[in-house]
Amino acid sequence: MIPFNKPYLTGKETHYIYDAVNSGKISGNGKYTQKCQQFFEENYGFKKSLLTTSCTDALEMAAILADIQPGDEVIIPSFTFVSTAIAFIRQGAIIVFADSYNDNPNIDANKIEALITNKTKAIVPVHYAGVACDMGRIMELAKKYNLLVIEDAAQAIDSYYTCKDGVKRALGSIGHLAAFSFHETKNIISGEGGMLTINDDRFIHRAEIIWEKGTNRAEFFRGEVNKYGWVDTGSSFLPSEVIAAFLWAQIENLKEIQNKRKMLWNSYYNSINESKLVNVKLPVVPDFATNNGHMFYLVCSNIEERTKLISKLKEKGFHAVFHYISLHSSDYYVSKHDGRTLSNSDKFTECLLRLPLYYDLEVEIVDEIVDIIKNY
Ligand SMILES: *Cc1c(COP(=O)(O)O)cnc(C)c1O
C-alpha cells in the first residue's frame, strides 16, 4: 500500500540529537533552538521566532498575547483543524466561523467584514495547503477595525504572498503573530513541534516570558537581569534541545525537500490538467500566492464520487484521504454556532480528496495514481 504520508528523515537527525544530549544542555532554548530560530528569522523575515512544542501551543501563546478575554470574538474559517479554534476557546472566546471561497478552501476575505462587531478581537486566517490567504485585504480590515491578525501557518513554511506593491513576503511574516507546525505530517518535521513568529514589536518581550513559564529566565540567561522570577502568566511552551536538534537536520535539507515536494505537486497538477477531467477540480493558487508543495488535493463533484474514488484507489494500493469536517457543525460547537450556513466549507468537507505526497514518493507512482483517476 502506498501510504498517504511518510515522514522523511535526512539521516542527520540522530547525529544532532546525540550532540545535543552529550553537550549536557538538553532542556530548551539552547544551541539548536537558537540555530533554528535564527535560520527562520534570517530567511523569512520574521521579527522574532520562538520554537514551541506544537503549532497548537504556538496558537495558545498567540491567544494569550492577544489578551483574548471571555466573550471576545475571534473570526476563524470553519474549514480548518480543531487547534485553530481551541487555542482561543481556552481563553473564553466566542468563535465566529467564516466560510471558504467557492474555489479555494481559504477564508473568503470578502465575507469577513460583515462578521466584525465591537467584540471582535482577532482574525485567524489559515493558509490551507500552504497557499496564501488574501493577506492584503485581511490586514486592511485589521487596520480599519483595530484587530489582530494571527496566521495559522501550520502548513505554510516556505510559502509566499505577493503584496500589491509587488513585494513577496513569507507567510508567517505578515500577521502580528503566526503559528507553524513541525508535526510529522508537515513539510519539515520534528515529530511534534511548532513555532510562534512575532512580527509586532509590542509582543516580543512578553512572548519570551509566556514561553518560559511566566518567568524572565531568557533575559537572565542573556545576562540582561541578575535574577529571574515570576513576572506574568505562561506555560512550558518551549521544546527540549532534542526536538530542536531533530528540526535542525531537517532545516539543513529544506531546499531539497521543497524542490522534491513541488516537483511531485506539479507532476500531479500538470497531468490532471492536461487530461481535462470534468468530474474533479484542481486546486486554485491565486496570483498573489505560491505553492509550497505541502499538499495535493482534488475537489470531487459530491461525497458519493469521492467515496468511490477513495475505494478505487485503495483497491489499487493507494491511500487517499479526505480532510477537515466543518468546525461550525462539530459536536462540540454546533450548539454554540450562530446558525449561519457555510456552504463552501461544507462542500470541501464532503468533496475534497488528498492524494499521497511525501519526499520519498516516486514520480512514477504519481503517474499511476493519475492514470487511475483518469480512467475512473
Ligand atoms: C497541523 C495543523 C495544526 C496543528 O499542528 P500541531 O503542531 O500538531 O499542533 C494546526 N492548524 C493547521 C491548519 C494544521 O494543518
The ligand as an SDF file (V2000), in Angstrom:
LIG
                    3D

 15 15  0  0  0  0  0  0  0  0999 V2000
   -1.2020   20.5470   11.5960 C   0  0  0  0  0  0  0  0  0  0  0  0
   -2.0670   21.7220   11.8390 C   0  0  0  0  0  0  0  0  0  0  0  0
   -2.2550   22.2590   13.1270 C   0  0  0  0  0  0  0  0  0  0  0  0
   -1.7250   21.6110   14.3660 C   0  0  0  0  0  0  0  0  0  0  0  0
   -0.3720   21.4730   14.4160 O   0  0  0  0  0  0  0  0  0  0  0  0
    0.3070   20.7290   15.6560 P   0  0  0  0  0  0  0  0  0  0  0  0
    1.7590   21.0470   15.5010 O   0  0  0  0  0  0  0  0  0  0  0  0
    0.0030   19.2800   15.5110 O   0  0  0  0  0  0  0  0  0  0  0  0
   -0.2640   21.3010   16.9070 O   0  0  0  0  0  0  0  0  0  0  0  0
   -2.9930   23.4150   13.2600 C   0  0  0  0  0  0  0  0  0  0  0  0
   -3.5600   24.0200   12.1930 N   0  0  0  0  0  0  0  0  0  0  0  0
   -3.4330   23.5200   10.9550 C   0  0  0  0  0  0  0  0  0  0  0  0
   -4.0720   24.2490    9.8050 C   0  0  0  0  0  0  0  0  0  0  0  0
   -2.7160   22.3500   10.7360 C   0  0  0  0  0  0  0  0  0  0  0  0
   -2.5860   21.8600    9.5000 O   0  0  0  0  0  0  0  0  0  0  0  0
  1  2  1  0
  2  3  1  0
  2 14  2  0
  3  4  1  0
  3 10  2  0
  4  5  1  0
  5  6  1  0
  6  7  2  0
  6  8  1  0
  6  9  1  0
 10 11  1  0
 11 12  2  0
 12 13  1  0
 12 14  1  0
 14 15  1  0
M  END
$$$$
